[in-house]
Amino acid sequence: AANASGFDSVGYSANSSLPFLNRMLAISASASATAVSTETSRRQSAGTLQAILQHPELQNGAAQADGSAQLAAIAQGAIAGGGADQTTADALVSALGSVLVANVSRATAVQYDATNAAAIAAAGALARAFVVGALSGEQVREALDPAISVSAARAFAASLANSTRATPGGGGSVALPLSTFDGLDAQHVLDGGVDMLMYSFARDVHSDGPAAAVGGQPSDGSLQTGVLSVTLASASGSTALAISGLAVPILLAIPLAAAAATAAESATHDAATAAATALLQDAAVLELGAQLSRTEGARDSALAGLASLERNLTESGEEHTESLAKLYNEVAGLQAQLRTVVSEHAVVEAKGEAALVQAVAARETADAARESADAALAQAVAEREEAVAMRGEAEARRESAEA
């Protein structure tokens, strides 16, 4: 720092302390590359980078690009590593804030673009890491720095629709109409809830080069706001929701940058805020009007259907009456046929009973005859046995006479 006036066109001189800072960043990168990404290692790495980068005036373009890239890697590692604890998030945002307020005139165009890209990646990854494992309805997670703010929350789609949410660090807002998520339920992308991921930068991270944002402010000194990013993502798939065709728009209220606001601009800002409030009210009225129109349309359609049904009933009344008379006549004919069948059945049943009596009598006669035959057979058997006995006696007498 004592040799700050000795910087050359590359960004540092042989007598400055900047080479030491760059060497420290190289050591930090080497250590992170050889370590397994865990919650503890990410917390230690973020704290180390916070200490290395705490003096923006010592950062040349290479330090800005290298430091922001390492911070982005930590944030991205937190997504797969179970999320980011608050200590890690605060250290990461603080270190990135120091990078973003460093003197961009000491960075080449390539270094400047790389720093901006890494800052955007780090902020987006940290927002996603905030909701890893979160449940819908949990408190908003935030990490705040004057140069960068990040927030994220997981909520049910029904609670987000028709609501206004504050931007990271407050001062701005996002107003979502009632119809924000219409049509997405059928795709089942809202089953796990909706992630509202937001981050803001005090510096224009989308500008074309260092000349457009010296020291984080436009070089021409014109009025500016911060850069705000809002993403609505499916909690189940972590993919941005495809929201389009809204009758009432999503409204973003972005405050003027404090460094750029003058008294006149403050008055303009107040007027703009009032206009935005009125627009929000008009949007709510439009939304209610759209709902009423849809309700009236459904009612008119139901009434038209009822009228059509009544006409059909009237036109088919005579045909219905004639068909009913024919049906009555057919029923009467069937009843007459049934009476005839019943009478015939009674006659058949009577004849059947008489035949049954005769059959019973015949069976009794047959039983008696069978009993008589059985008795005669028994007598014949007895007589045969008697004859056999007499024959045996005769044979015995014959044999005796011969002897």
VOGU-3710 file (C-alpha; in Angstrom, 3 decimals, decimal comma):
1> aanasgfdsv> 0,000/0,000/0,000  2,924/2,352/0,736  4,085/1,873/-2,843  0,694/2,331/-4,462  2,073/5,154/-6,591  4,657/2,765/-8,041  2,200/0,611/-10,027  3,225/0,047/-13,625  0,945/-0,727/-16,570  0,721/-4,400/-15,590
11> gysansslpf> -0,684/-3,490/-12,203  2,234/-3,741/-9,790  5,932/-2,840/-9,497  8,850/-4,706/-8,055  8,619/-2,680/-4,837  4,858/-3,038/-4,271  3,128/-5,554/-2,017  0,821/-6,757/-4,804  2,935/-9,713/-5,936  2,659/-11,088/-2,393
21> lnrmlaisas> -1,152/-10,907/-2,590  -1,131/-12,719/-5,928  1,168/-15,374/-4,488  -1,198/-15,824/-1,545  -4,077/-16,332/-3,966  -2,012/-18,927/-5,840  -1,338/-20,776/-2,571  -5,044/-20,630/-1,698  -6,001/-22,015/-5,113  -3,450/-24,823/-4,781
31> asatavstet> -4,717/-25,756/-1,324  -8,347/-25,808/-2,504  -7,452/-27,946/-5,511  -5,858/-30,636/-3,316  -8,538/-30,644/-0,594  -11,869/-32,463/-0,613  -14,756/-29,992/-0,636  -16,486/-30,261/2,742  -18,408/-27,798/4,855  -15,324/-27,230/6,997
41> srrqsagtlq> -12,918/-26,842/4,058  -15,273/-24,398/2,312  -15,616/-22,350/5,501  -11,823/-22,238/5,894  -11,255/-21,344/2,234  -13,850/-18,563/2,299  -12,331/-17,125/5,485  -8,831/-17,285/3,985  -9,912/-15,448/0,825  -11,742/-12,875/2,937
51> ailqhpelqn> -8,464/-12,132/4,735  -6,377/-12,078/1,555  -8,767/-9,812/-0,357  -9,799/-7,491/2,484  -7,846/-4,530/1,013  -9,347/-3,638/-2,407  -6,568/-1,096/-3,057  -4,004/-3,920/-3,184  -5,786/-5,905/-5,907  -4,577/-5,741/-9,477
61> gaaqadgsaq> -6,619/-7,135/-12,356  -5,183/-10,621/-11,973  -6,033/-10,693/-8,268  -9,587/-9,574/-8,978  -10,109/-12,290/-11,594  -8,353/-15,023/-9,583  -10,047/-14,157/-6,290  -13,560/-14,026/-7,778  -12,987/-17,343/-9,571  -11,972/-19,068/-6,333
71> laaiaqgaia> -15,000/-17,635/-4,542  -17,288/-18,888/-7,329  -15,779/-22,378/-6,991  -16,514/-22,394/-3,246  -20,148/-21,387/-3,843  -20,594/-23,991/-6,567  -19,080/-26,669/-4,344  -21,634/-25,819/-1,657  -24,512/-26,802/-3,963  -23,321/-30,403/-4,214
81> gggadqttad> -21,931/-30,390/-0,679  -25,168/-29,942/1,253  -25,526/-26,157/1,188  -23,738/-23,149/2,623  -23,643/-22,298/6,328  -23,974/-18,645/7,307  -20,314/-18,212/8,280  -19,134/-19,396/4,871  -21,742/-17,294/3,063  -20,857/-14,107/4,965
91> alvsalgsvl> -17,115/-14,578/4,352  -17,701/-15,326/0,682  -19,882/-12,254/0,103  -17,502/-10,013/2,069  -14,512/-11,174/0,015  -16,412/-10,802/-3,249  -17,523/-7,327/-2,193  -13,857/-6,325/-1,749  -13,129/-7,539/-5,280  -16,065/-5,651/-6,767
101> vanvsratav> -14,983/-2,291/-5,314  -11,358/-2,683/-6,403  -10,052/-0,263/-9,017  -11,171/-1,727/-12,329  -8,870/0,559/-14,295  -6,013/-1,734/-13,222  -7,641/-4,700/-14,962  -7,424/-5,630/-18,614  -10,665/-6,129/-20,519  -10,236/-9,896/-20,261
111> qydatnaaai> -9,635/-9,731/-16,491  -12,560/-7,357/-16,023  -14,957/-9,645/-17,937  -13,661/-12,709/-16,094  -14,201/-11,005/-12,725  -17,770/-10,044/-13,624  -18,585/-13,538/-14,913  -17,176/-15,149/-11,758  -19,065/-12,704/-9,530  -22,358/-13,549/-11,277
121> aaagalaraf> -21,598/-17,283/-11,034  -20,702/-16,991/-7,336  -23,862/-15,057/-6,476  -26,123/-17,446/-8,391  -24,451/-20,514/-6,883  -24,658/-19,130/-3,345  -28,369/-18,416/-3,788  -28,918/-22,001/-4,910  -26,796/-23,330/-2,044  -28,981/-21,408/0,432
131> vvgalsgeqv> -32,036/-23,566/-0,431  -30,322/-26,972/-0,562  -32,375/-29,187/1,760  -34,738/-26,324/2,669  -38,473/-26,747/3,226  -41,161/-24,514/1,774  -41,989/-21,690/4,151  -38,626/-21,514/5,912  -37,059/-18,143/6,679  -35,258/-16,241/3,924
141> realdpaisv> -31,466/-16,788/3,854  -29,308/-13,703/3,161  -25,671/-12,673/2,908  -25,165/-8,918/2,571  -22,360/-6,553/1,604  -22,576/-2,980/0,259  -21,248/-4,238/-3,111  -23,203/-7,500/-3,353  -26,259/-9,001/-1,666  -27,666/-12,501/-2,050
151> saarafaasl> -30,920/-13,974/-0,762  -32,949/-17,115/-1,354  -36,095/-18,713/-0,026  -38,206/-21,769/-0,781  -41,963/-21,261/-0,658  -45,215/-22,769/-1,870  -46,372/-21,358/-5,210  -49,705/-20,343/-3,664  -47,963/-18,164/-1,066  -45,709/-16,484/-3,636
161> anstratpgg> -48,464/-15,637/-6,103  -50,123/-12,263/-5,464  -47,358/-11,240/-3,034  -44,540/-8,689/-2,837  -41,081/-9,799/-1,688  -38,185/-7,581/-0,639  -34,965/-7,669/-2,630  -31,708/-8,663/-0,839  -30,874/-6,131/1,841  -34,202/-4,320/1,388
171> ggsvalplst> -34,863/-1,111/-0,517  -36,387/-2,828/-3,526  -39,194/-5,273/-4,150  -40,574/-7,894/-6,512  -44,370/-7,964/-6,974  -45,766/-11,223/-8,348  -49,318/-11,252/-9,800  -51,885/-13,883/-8,874  -51,518/-15,624/-12,236  -47,710/-16,003/-12,040
181> fdgldaqhvl> -47,746/-19,804/-11,917  -50,933/-20,498/-13,907  -50,571/-23,538/-16,124  -47,451/-24,866/-14,397  -49,281/-27,135/-11,919  -50,178/-29,551/-14,717  -46,471/-30,067/-15,386  -45,868/-31,022/-11,711  -42,899/-28,645/-11,521  -44,395/-26,946/-8,458
191> dggvdmlmys> -44,838/-30,086/-6,348  -41,770/-29,391/-4,211  -42,330/-25,624/-4,025  -40,686/-22,658/-5,747  -37,207/-21,274/-5,087  -36,971/-17,470/-5,257  -33,286/-16,737/-5,895  -32,120/-13,105/-5,874  -28,844/-11,224/-5,916  -27,869/-7,634/-6,544
201> fardvhsdgp> -24,644/-5,793/-7,382  -23,797/-2,156/-6,772  -21,498/-2,317/-9,797  -22,593/-2,974/-13,373  -21,347/-6,503/-13,895  -22,780/-6,495/-17,425  -20,916/-3,442/-18,751  -18,629/-3,736/-21,782  -15,337/-3,024/-20,038  -13,447/-1,118/-17,339
211> aaavggqpsd> -14,003/2,230/-19,070  -17,747/1,841/-18,627  -17,661/1,358/-14,850  -14,577/2,899/-13,280  -14,645/2,243/-9,538  -18,023/0,589/-9,838  -19,726/3,727/-11,232  -20,435/4,788/-14,816  -17,595/6,915/-16,152  -20,012/9,637/-17,321
221> gslqtgvlsv> -21,512/10,027/-13,849  -25,073/9,408/-15,044  -27,807/8,175/-12,731  -27,777/4,426/-12,113  -29,369/1,686/-10,051  -27,874/-1,525/-8,832  -28,032/-4,699/-10,897  -30,783/-7,054/-9,709  -31,330/-10,665/-10,712  -34,495/-12,588/-9,801
231> tlasasgsta> -34,982/-16,262/-10,646  -38,050/-18,383/-9,917  -36,991/-22,011/-10,044  -38,613/-25,372/-9,434  -37,553/-26,657/-6,026  -37,802/-30,244/-7,259  -35,602/-29,749/-10,315  -33,629/-26,557/-9,583  -34,487/-25,338/-13,083  -35,818/-21,873/-13,875
241> laisglavpi> -39,574/-21,835/-14,469  -40,761/-20,836/-17,937  -43,131/-18,002/-17,016  -44,633/-16,046/-19,898  -47,809/-14,520/-21,264  -48,904/-12,875/-18,011  -51,829/-10,466/-18,286  -50,395/-8,599/-15,309  -46,591/-8,230/-15,315  -44,097/-9,045/-12,598
251> llaiplaaaa> -42,975/-5,664/-11,249  -39,450/-4,967/-10,034  -38,822/-1,888/-7,885  -35,079/-1,155/-7,885  -33,828/1,754/-5,733  -31,418/4,355/-7,032  -27,788/3,868/-6,030  -27,076/5,910/-2,909  -23,896/7,406/-4,366  -25,789/8,716/-7,395
261> ataaesathd> -28,863/10,127/-5,737  -29,115/13,932/-5,473  -31,933/15,923/-3,968  -33,606/16,307/-7,336  -33,070/12,652/-8,101  -34,521/11,738/-4,721  -37,649/13,667/-5,628  -37,743/11,842/-8,946  -37,269/8,578/-7,101  -40,161/9,414/-4,758
271> aataaatall> -42,362/10,180/-7,742  -41,289/6,947/-9,404  -42,002/5,046/-6,199  -45,466/6,585/-6,029  -46,016/5,711/-9,680  -44,827/2,158/-9,049  -47,189/1,880/-6,082  -50,048/3,117/-8,235  -49,028/0,659/-10,923  -49,062/-2,150/-8,383
281> qdaavlelga> -52,552/-1,110/-7,345  -53,624/-0,925/-10,993  -52,092/-4,351/-11,537  -54,131/-5,747/-8,663  -57,270/-4,160/-10,117  -56,431/-5,576/-13,539  -55,899/-8,987/-12,028  -59,247/-8,849/-10,237  -60,842/-7,603/-13,451  -59,347/-10,511/-15,355
291> qlsrtegard> -60,674/-12,920/-12,747  -64,118/-11,323/-12,950  -64,068/-11,552/-16,740  -63,177/-15,229/-16,551  -65,942/-15,810/-13,995  -68,516/-13,928/-16,092  -67,402/-15,862/-19,154  -67,916/-19,140/-17,337  -71,335/-17,963/-16,133  -72,413/-16,899/-19,639
301> salaglasle> -71,238/-20,219/-21,010  -73,247/-22,099/-18,363  -76,361/-20,013/-19,105  -75,989/-20,643/-22,821  -75,712/-24,361/-22,157  -78,841/-24,270/-19,982  -80,809/-22,428/-22,671  -79,722/-24,958/-25,264  -80,818/-27,793/-22,973  -84,233/-26,198/-22,473
311> rnltesgeeh> -84,692/-25,859/-26,251  -83,743/-29,473/-26,745  -86,237/-30,543/-24,074  -89,026/-28,517/-25,687  -88,296/-29,860/-29,162  -88,132/-33,425/-27,951  -91,212/-33,185/-25,684  -93,726/-34,478/-28,250  -91,420/-37,246/-29,362  -90,925/-38,183/-25,728
321> teslaklyne> -94,710/-38,313/-25,104  -95,330/-40,469/-28,196  -92,522/-42,804/-27,231  -93,930/-43,076/-23,714  -97,425/-44,017/-25,065  -95,884/-46,732/-27,234  -94,018/-48,009/-24,232  -97,227/-48,158/-22,173  -98,953/-50,160/-24,963  -96,074/-52,571/-25,153
331> vaglqaqlrt> -96,174/-53,042/-21,383  -99,948/-53,747/-21,501  -99,412/-56,396/-24,220  -96,680/-58,007/-22,179  -98,943/-58,085/-19,113  -101,688/-59,878/-21,126  -99,153/-62,400/-22,389  -97,975/-62,932/-18,837  -101,536/-63,661/-17,631  -101,956/-66,255/-20,402
341> vvsehavvea> -98,672/-67,900/-19,479  -99,691/-67,989/-15,805  -103,034/-69,675/-16,672  -101,324/-72,269/-18,849  -98,834/-72,884/-16,117  -101,658/-73,503/-13,616  -103,237/-76,081/-15,942  -99,916/-77,778/-16,517  -99,256/-77,729/-12,801  -102,638/-79,381/-12,073
351> kgeaalvqav> -102,010/-82,052/-14,674  -98,606/-82,569/-13,249  -99,995/-83,133/-9,765  -102,452/-85,783/-11,039  -99,737/-87,532/-12,935  -97,604/-87,407/-9,824  -100,347/-89,131/-7,770  -100,661/-91,873/-10,384  -96,954/-92,341/-10,479  -96,831/-92,672/-6,693
361> aaretadaar> -99,581/-95,322/-6,772  -97,823/-97,227/-9,554  -94,613/-97,119/-7,599  -96,377/-98,489/-4,526  -97,873/-101,351/-6,633  -94,461/-102,080/-8,078  -92,972/-102,147/-4,589  -95,601/-104,664/-3,463  -94,963/-106,859/-6,504  -91,242/-106,709/-5,853
371> esadaalaqa> -91,806/-107,792/-2,244  -93,985/-110,744/-3,431  -91,326/-111,754/-5,948  -88,685/-111,560/-3,235  -90,791/-113,898/-1,035  -91,299/-116,372/-3,896  -87,580/-116,306/-4,635  -86,795/-117,013/-1,003  -89,241/-119,973/-0,989  -87,709/-121,344/-4,209
381> vaereeavam> -84,251/-121,095/-2,731  -85,428/-122,951/0,400  -87,072/-125,694/-1,710  -83,889/-126,045/-3,790  -81,814/-126,408/-0,697  -84,263/-129,041/0,603  -84,030/-130,958/-2,701  -80,271/-130,841/-2,572  -80,363/-132,289/0,960  -82,741/-135,095/-0,123
391> rgeaearres> -80,470/-135,898/-3,069  -77,535/-136,147/-0,719  -79,427/-138,641/1,467  -80,379/-140,707/-1,614  -76,763/-140,828/-2,737  -75,728/-142,012/0,702  -78,340/-144,822/0,734  -77,264/-145,892/-2,776  -73,661/-146,120/-1,766  -74,675/-148,127/1,339
401> aea> -76,745/-150,572/-0,765  -73,875/-151,096/-3,172  -71,547/-151,742/-0,318
//
